[in-house]
Amino acid sequence: MLEDVITAKKNLFEPGAHTELRMQRNRERDVILLAGDVVHNTRADYSGVSARVYRGGRYGFSSMADCSSEAAERVLLAAAENAAFLSAHAPGDRPALPPAPGGCVRCAAMGDPEQRVYVDFIRALDGYIAAKYPKLLSRRLHATEDSMEKLLAVSDGTDAHTVSPRSYVYVSLTAETPAGTPVSRFRAIGGAGTFDTNFTDPAALYPEIDRLYEQLMQKREGVYADAGLRTVILGGELTGMLSHEAVGHTVEADWVLNGTVAGRCLHKRVASELVSLSDFAHTAFGAPCPLPVYVDDEGVPARDVPIIENGILTGYMHSRETALRFGAEPRGNARAWLFSDEPLVRMRNTAIHPGKDQLEDMIASVDEGYYLTATENGQADTTGEFMFGITMGYEIKKGKLGRALLDTTISGVAFDMLKTVDMVGDRVEWESYGFCGKKQPMPVGLGGPALRCKVLIGGR
């Protein structure tokens, strides 16, 4: 755990200037097995201290790869000098940043298992796969953990000491179709917590492996989708990807200032009245979020941000600075990846709210269409136009699931597609692996219920 040498430095904060002093440690642990052989085995740690000072409408920032008391004093001084320089050469008339409630957030200690824990676990899992499914074309397993530990002292707002570990086992299996074409299925298993707490017994993952193999065999006999505008049911994983990539980024206020489609849609209809979407801080629908955030890196206590309410775009996600420019209220969305990064407006746990429809009824309502369940990649731009790869799905014929689909794509414009939603499932699925890549990596959660809608689907 980091030693707190920064709280005592608050007596050095410049009176009247908003100041953030942050000490941070990131750690990464990775082991990859390919066909039973270790091909990657790394441990990495990055730590240091940074300061940011706001004066005259401008931020000054400084960082050092050092967690000492002396380093904290040096970055404070440098950040103040940088703020003074920028405000003198680019004067502005912006008022003070909006204040945040004071307080203190503290975390529990976090363990750090040895590297052999990762190696032994996925070796055992790989042995199970190799013995039970020997005809696979290839198998790849990846055990991983990453965490951010942060100490934060602010001139106004909430001081904090937080730790946010998450750990996963990624499993990728590949087989061959009767025509000799490779097909693959991927599954990420895990979530918040250290590796040794999330993964204690490889046998606990065997049912997940068996389900993944069953899907792979279905896909091995799969067919291509018929291209065109089709009625589809998006599974929760696809809904989450849509919420994050095609909607969430367009309503981050710094990007709104740069011209996203959401800038001209505030208080207007952007979706069916059945659709509501929020960026959740730490609790959603009566349960903890997959990656809870309690305070951001500007010392703002984290609260939920309603984005779409019954189809109407109602708000954006903010930092203190963008909140000032929009006359809004910051709710804890400013986060930084490394000690050397400045906080940016970032999503936390972004999801469409559940509705009242059961998945079985949604499938039964479709005469001809598709049920799309998995994606491994997606992209969208500031217009909300998106394209997602579909790696698992099924035909729907006369209200019944049919054959599995081979890989395809879906595309559209989010605010147009969401207006076609006419059924919303009653159960939310979450995903929290991977990183959001907005200038800096950042762990995020995304999710939602099944949606029935119309979308453009690719074919062969």
N, C-alpha and C positions, 0 to 999 in steps of 0.2 A: 504494500500500500504506500501511496505517496505521503511523505512527511509534510505537514502543513507549515510552510514558512512564509505564506503569503498573507494570511489574515492579519498578522502583526504589521504588515506594510500599509494598512489602510490609513495610518496616521500620516503617510507620505502623499496621499491623494491630494491633488490640487483642488482647493475649495472652489465650488461653483462649476467644476468641469465633470461631466459624467466619465467615470473611469471603471474599466474592467481589468482585473488581473487574474490570469488563468494559468494554472499548472496542469499538465496533462501527460498521461502515458497511454499509448496505444500498444497493444500486443497482438501478434498474429501467430497462429500455430497451424501447420498444414502437413498432412501426410497423404500421398497418392499412391495407390496400387493399381497397376495395369497388368491384367492376366496373372495376378499373384506376385508380381515383382514391384518392389518399392522404387518408384521413379522420381519421387519428390519428397523431401523430408526437411522442413525448415521451421525455425523459431526466430521471430523478429520482434524487437521492441523499439519504440520511438518515444522519446520523452523530452520535455522542455517547458519553458514558461513564456508567456506572451502578455502584452498589455495593450489596451486600446483606450485612447482619450479623445473625447468629443469636445471641441472648442470652436466657437464661431461658425457653426454649421459644417465643420469638417472633422473627420476622424484622423487621428494619428495612430499608427500601429508599429509595434516592434516585437521581435521574438528572439529567443536564444535556445539552443539545444543543451540546456543546463537547468537543473532543478534546485540550485542553491539559493540561499538568501541574497547573496550578492547579485546573482543573475536577475532576481525579481526586482531589485532596486534599479539595475541598469536598464531593463526594458521599460520600467515606469518612466524613467527620466527621458529615454529616447522617444517613447510614444508621445509624451507631452511636448517635446521639442518638435516632433513631426507635425503634431496638430497645430502648434503655433505657426510653423512655417507655411502650412497649407492654408490656414485661415488668413494669413497675411497676404499671400499671393493669389488666393482665389476667394476673396471675401464674399460672404453671403449674409442674408438677413433671416436665416432660419431661427426660429425660437428654440428653447431647450427641448430635449427629447422628452417624450411622455414618461412620467414616473411609473415605477412598478411597486407593488406591495413588498414591504420588507419581510424578512424571515430567514429561515435556515433549513436546508435539506441535508441530511446525512445518510450515508449508506453503510451496509455491512461489509466485512472483509470478504475478499474473493480468493479462492484457491487457485493454484497453478499446477496442474498435473504434469508429470514428466512426459517426455515425448514417447516413451515406450507404451504409455497408456493408449495413445492414439494408434500406434502401430499394432499393438496386440489386439485391439478391438476390431480393426478392419481386416486383419489377417484371419481372425476367427469367422467374420462375416463372409469374407471371400472364400474360405474353405467350404462353408455351407453352400454357396452358390456353385462352386466348381464341382462339388460332389453331386448335388441334386440336378443341376442343369448343365451337363457336360457338353451339349451340342451347341452352346452359344458361340456366336462368331467372335465376340469379345466381351469383356467385363471390366469396368473401371470403378474404383471406389475411392472416395476422397473424404478424409476426416479433417475437420477444420474448426477452429475457434478464433474469434476476434473479440476484442473488448476495448472500450474507452473508459479510462478513469480520469475524472476531472475534479480539480479543486478550483473554486471560483470565489473571488472576493470582489464586490461591486460597491460603488459609492452610494447608489440607491437601488433597492431591489432585494433580491434573495441571494445570500451567500449559500454555497452548496459544495458538498463532496459527494459525487455520484459515481457509480460503477455500472456499466451496461454490457455484460458479456452475452454472447450468443454462440451456439455451437451446432454443428450439423454433420450428418453423414450424407454425402451425395452418392447415389448409385446410378450407374449408366450401363444398360445391357443392350447388346446388339445381336440380332439374328439375321437370317437370310430368308427372303421370300422364295417361293417355288421357282420364280424366274431368275433367282440369283442376285436380287437387289438387296443391299443392306437396309434394315429398318432398326430403329432404336427407341428405347423408352428411358426416361430419366425421372428420378424422384429425389427430392431433398427432404430429409427427415431430421427434425430437431426444432430449435427455437431458443428463446431466452434462457440463459444459464450457462455455466461452465461445462466443459465436456464430461468431466467426471461425475457431475450430477445428472446430466441428461442421458448418459449412456453407461449403464452399469452391467448390462447383460446382453451380449449379441443376440441371444435367442429371442429377446423381446422384439427384434426387428424382422425375424423370419416371416411373420405374416405379411409385413409390408413388401418384402422381397417376393413372396409368392404372388401377391396381387400384381406387382409390377411385371413379373414374368407372364402371368395370365394375359395382361393387356398387350404385352409384346407378341404373344402368340395370336391374339385377335388381330393385331395390326399386321402381322405377317401374312394374313389372308385378306388384308384390307383392300379397299377400292378407292379410287379418286372421287372427290366431290365433283358435282356438276357446277361449273362456274356460273356466276351471275348473282343477282340480288335474290337472297333466299330468306325464308323464315328460319331462324335458328334459336336455340336455347344456349346461352352462354353460361358455362359453369362458373362457380365462385372465383376460381383462379383467373379466368378471363375477365370477369367483372372487375376484379382487383387491379389487373393490369390496365384496363381501360380507365378506372378511377384515377390511377396514379399518372400514367403516361399521357393520356389524351385529355384529361380534365385537370388533374392536380397541378401540372406544370403551368397551365395557362392561367391559373389563379394565384400563383406566387407573385406577390405585389411587385418585386423587383423586375420580374419579367413582364408584368402588366405595364409597367412604366416604359418598357422597351417595345410595346406594341402588340401583345398577344390578343387573340380574338376576344378574350374575356373582358378586355378594357372597354368594349362598347356594348357589353351584354349585361352589365350590372342592373339588377331589378327587372330583368326581362326573362321571358320563358326560354329555357335552353334544353328542356327535357319534358317527358311525359309527367303529368301530375303525380304519377305513382313513384317518381324517383326523387329521393333525398340523399344527399351525400355530405359527409363531414370529414374533417381531419381531426382524429381523436388524439388526445394527449396520452392518457394512461389507462382509461377504462371505457369500454364500449359495450352497450347492450347487456349491462349487468355483469361483465366479466373483464379481467385484465386484458389489455391490448397485448399483441405479440411482442412489441418493443416499447414498453412504457417510457414516457418522458415526463418528469415532474418539474423541471426548471430548465430554461434554455441557457445559452452561453452569454446572454446579456443580463442574466439575473431576473428574467421575467417568469413568474410561475406559469406552468403550462395548463392551459384550458382548451376545451374543444372549440373548433372553428366550424360553424355551420357554413357550408358552401352553396349547396343547392337544397332548397326546401320546397317540396311539392312541385318540382319542376322549374322553380324560379331561382336564378343566380342571386344569392344574397350577400356574399362576402368573399374577401381574399385572405390569404395568409400573409402575415406581416413580421418584419423586424421593428425595432423601435423607430428607426429612421423612416421606413416606408409608412408606418402608422402615422407619423407626424405629417408626412406629405399628403396622406389621404384623409386626415382627420379621423382616423380609426383608432382602435385599441389593440395593442400587441397582446398575443396570447401564447407566447412561448415557442415560436417557430424559427428563431435564429440559432443555427447550430454550426459548429466547425468540426472538421474531421481530425486534423492534427493540431498540435500546439502552435504550429507556424501558419495556420490558416485563420483568416478572419471569419466570423459568423456570417452565414448567408441565410436567406429565407429558404427553409427546407420543410418538406412534409415529414410527418411522424407516422401515423397509422391512418391511412386514407381509405375510406370504404363507403359503398352505397348501403343504405339502411335496408334491413329485411322487410318483406311485404307479408302477404297473407296466403300465397299460393304454395301448394306442395309440389315438389318436383314431379311426382308421378302424374299429377293432373296437368302439369305444363306439357309433359311429353305427350300425354293422351290427346291434348288439344291440337297437336300439329299433324296435319294430314301428310305433308311431305316437306321435309326439312332436315336439319342436322342438330345434334347435341354435341357441343364443343367443350371439351373438358380440360385441356392442358395446353400450355404454351411455354416455350423456353426463351423467347425473345420478343421484343416489341419496340416500336419507335413511333414517335409522334412529333409534330412541329408546333409552332406557336399559333397556327390556325386551328388546332385541334384535329387535323388530319392524321390518321394513324394507319399503321400496317402491323399486324401481329402474325407471327408464325404459329400455326396450329399443329401440335405434335400428337394429339390424341382426340378422337371424336367418333361419333357414330351417326349413321343414317337414322332418320325417323321416317317410317312408312306406315301410314294409317294409324298413327298414335302408338306405334310400337318401335322399340329400338331395333335397328338392323345391324348391318355389317360395320366393322370398324373402318375408319378413314386412314388413308395414307397422308403424309404431311402435305399441308396446304397453307393458305394464308387467308386472313380476312382484312378488309380495309374499309375506310369511310371517314366521315367527319363526325367527331364525338357529339357535338351539340345537335346535329341532324339525326344521327342514329338513335340517340337517347329519346328523341321525340316519338320514335316508333315503339317504345317499350309498352307492352300491354299486359304483361304478367310479371310479378316479382316474387321470387321464392321466399320461404319463411325461415331459411337457415343460412347463416353467414359462414363462409370459408375464408380463412386467413392464410397468407403466405408472408414470410419474413426473411427469406434467404437472399443472397446477392446484395448488390449495392445500387443505389441511385447515383448517376454519374454527372450531376450538375456542377461542373467545374471541380468539385471535390467529391470523392466517394462518400456515401453516407448510408448506414443501415436504416431501412424503413420497413414498415408493415403495410400491407395492402390487402384488400379483401372485398367481399360482398356476397350477395345471394345470387342464385340463378336468375337470369333475365330472358324473357322471350321478346325478340325484336327482329328487325330486318337488317341484314348486313350483306355487303358484297363479299362473296367467297370465291377464292381462286379454284382452279381445276387441276389438271395434270401438271 
